[in-house]
Amino acid sequence: MPRSISEPPAGKRGKGGRAGRNERRLVPGTPVAGSSTGRPLVVLFELLGQRLALRVLWELREGRMTFRMLQARCDQPSPTVLNKRLAELRAAGIVEHEPGAGYGVTALGAGLLAALQPLNKWAHKWAHELADAADDQDGSAASQADGG
């Protein structure tokens, strides 16, 4: 019988063949805040919104890294937090670990990174527009202060 989407894959279960009590698998079909049915986009945003998750994915865009390399690139998070995020990303099929080679993105992870590129471009445009608007306000305020 096929496993359900929210059931851990074989070999990824805690004692007794069940997911650990405190483990929460963020995969499509898993209820999360904002979606009792586990809509894929909402679950993805929940997963990527976890502390360090998006950062880990983003750092792995340039290739495989060991745990320590990834920890350094992510500004030295605690090993516990980084291990938890890596486990969640692995359970979601986005990141993989290859002994001796380190962590890297899966084909799904590479697809997600490609899908995030337009969002990254938009975010840079947004940042520039906000900075330009702030500069315009600063210039306007200075002009008014000078009696202009």
C-alpha positions in Angstrom: 0.0 0.0 0.0 1.5 3.4 -0.9 2.4 5.7 2.0 0.5 8.9 2.6 2.1 12.2 1.7 2.5 13.1 5.4 3.9 9.7 6.5 7.7 9.7 6.8 9.5 7.6 4.1 10.9 4.2 5.2 14.1 4.6 7.1 13.2 8.1 8.3 11.0 7.0 11.2 11.8 7.2 14.9 11.5 4.3 17.4 8.7 1.9 16.7 8.5 2.9 13.0 6.8 6.2 13.7 7.8 9.8 13.1 9.2 11.3 16.3 6.6 13.1 18.5 8.2 16.5 18.0 8.9 15.9 14.3 6.7 17.8 11.9 7.1 17.0 8.3 6.3 20.0 6.1 5.2 18.4 2.9 2.2 18.9 0.7 -0.9 17.5 2.3 0.3 18.3 5.9 -2.0 20.8 7.6 -0.2 24.0 8.5 -1.2 27.5 9.7 -3.4 29.0 7.0 -4.2 25.7 5.3 -6.0 22.8 7.1 -5.7 20.8 3.9 -2.0 21.3 3.4 -2.1 23.2 0.1 1.3 22.8 -1.5 2.1 26.5 -1.8 1.1 27.3 1.8 3.1 24.3 3.0 6.1 25.4 1.0 6.0 28.9 2.4 5.7 27.5 5.9 8.7 25.3 5.2 10.8 28.1 3.7 9.7 30.5 6.5 11.3 28.3 9.2 14.4 29.9 10.6 17.4 29.3 8.2 15.5 27.1 5.8 15.5 29.6 2.9 19.1 30.6 3.7 20.3 27.0 3.6 18.6 26.4 0.3 20.0 29.7 -1.1 23.6 28.9 0.0 23.4 25.4 -1.6 22.5 27.0 -5.0 26.2 27.2 -5.7 26.9 23.5 -5.0 27.4 20.9 -2.4 28.7 21.8 1.1 29.8 20.0 4.2 27.8 20.7 7.4 30.6 23.0 8.7 30.9 24.9 5.4 27.1 25.4 5.4 27.2 26.5 9.0 29.8 29.1 8.2 27.9 30.4 5.2 24.8 30.7 7.3 26.5 32.9 9.9 27.2 30.1 12.5 23.7 29.0 13.6 23.7 26.4 16.4 24.3 22.8 15.1 20.9 21.8 16.6 19.0 24.4 14.5 20.9 23.7 11.3 20.5 20.0 11.7 16.7 20.4 12.2 16.4 22.6 9.1 18.5 20.2 7.0 16.3 17.3 8.3 13.1 19.1 7.3 14.5 20.0 3.9 15.6 16.4 3.3 12.3 15.1 4.4 10.6 17.5 1.9 12.8 16.1 -0.9 14.5 19.5 -1.5 18.0 18.8 0.0 20.0 15.6 0.0 23.1 14.4 1.9 25.8 12.3 0.2 28.4 10.9 2.6 31.8 12.3 1.8 30.3 15.0 -0.5 28.0 16.9 1.8 24.7 18.5 1.3 23.2 19.6 -2.0 19.9 20.3 -3.6 17.9 17.5 -5.3 16.3 17.9 -8.7 13.2 19.3 -6.8 15.4 21.7 -4.9 17.1 22.9 -8.2 13.6 23.5 -9.6 12.6 25.4 -6.5 15.7 27.6 -6.8 14.9 28.3 -10.4 11.4 29.2 -9.4 12.7 31.6 -6.7 14.9 33.5 -9.2 12.1 35.8 -10.4 11.1 36.4 -6.8 14.7 37.3 -6.0 14.8 39.7 -9.0 11.5 41.3 -7.8 12.9 41.6 -4.3 15.9 43.5 -5.6 13.7 45.8 -7.6 11.5 46.4 -4.5 14.5 47.2 -2.4 15.8 49.7 -5.0 12.5 51.4 -5.3 12.1 51.8 -1.6 15.6 53.2 -1.3 14.9 55.6 -4.1 11.6 56.7 -2.4 13.5 57.2 0.9 16.1 59.3 -0.9 13.4 61.4 -2.6 11.8 62.0 0.8 15.1 62.9 2.4 15.8 65.3 -0.5 12.3 66.8 -0.2 12.7 67.2 3.6 16.2 68.8 3.2 14.8 71.2 0.6 11.9 72.2 2.9 14.4 72.7 5.8 16.4 75.0 3.6 13.3 77.0 2.9 13.0 75.5 -0.6 
